[in-house]
């Protein structure tokens, strides 16, 4: 995945940085259960945008818009 320049679930922050570089923006949130998450956002809407969501040091989801 790193060679393909993309993030996948289970990667840690260093792996995502190696694959995709620094994100354009980072957003921290708490979900309804109080779990802290951090989204790394690559790209700028309406252009192709990738959202990489971390819980702790691990990726828990990767969403691409438009897909």
C-alpha positions in Angstrom: 0.0 0.0 0.0 2.9 2.4 0.7 4.3 1.9 -2.8 0.8 2.6 -4.1 0.7 5.9 -2.1 -2.5 4.9 -0.2 -3.5 4.3 3.4 -5.2 1.1 4.6 -6.9 0.1 7.9 -4.4 -1.0 10.4 -1.5 1.2 9.4 0.1 3.5 12.0 0.8 7.2 11.6 4.4 6.7 10.3 3.2 4.3 7.6 0.5 6.8 6.4 3.1 9.6 6.3 5.4 7.4 4.3 2.6 6.5 1.9 0.8 9.8 1.5 3.0 12.5 3.0 1.7 15.2 5.4 -2.1 15.8 5.3 -3.6 19.2 4.2 -5.6 19.3 7.4 -6.0 17.4 10.7 -9.3 17.3 12.7 -9.7 15.8 16.1 -13.1 14.7 17.4 -14.8 12.7 20.1 -17.5 10.3 19.1 -20.7 9.7 21.1 -18.9 7.0 23.2 -16.1 9.5 24.1 -13.5 7.8 21.9 -11.1 10.3 20.5 -10.4 10.1 16.8 -8.3 12.2 14.4 -9.0 12.6 10.7 -6.2 13.4 8.3 -7.6 15.0 5.2 -5.8 14.9 1.9 -7.0 17.0 -1.0 -9.6 19.8 -1.1 -13.3 19.3 -2.0 -14.8 19.3 -4.6 -11.6 17.7 -6.0 -10.7 14.1 -5.0 -10.3 14.0 -1.2 -9.2 11.2 1.1 -10.1 11.0 4.8 -7.9 8.8 7.0 -9.4 8.3 10.4 -7.2 7.3 13.4 -8.1 5.9 16.8 -4.9 6.1 18.9 -2.0 5.3 16.5 -4.0 3.0 14.1 -6.0 3.7 11.0 -9.6 2.6 11.6 -11.1 3.9 8.3 -10.2 5.3 4.9 -12.8 7.1 2.8 -12.3 8.6 -0.7 -14.6 11.2 -2.2 -15.7 11.1 -4.9 -15.1 7.3 -5.3 
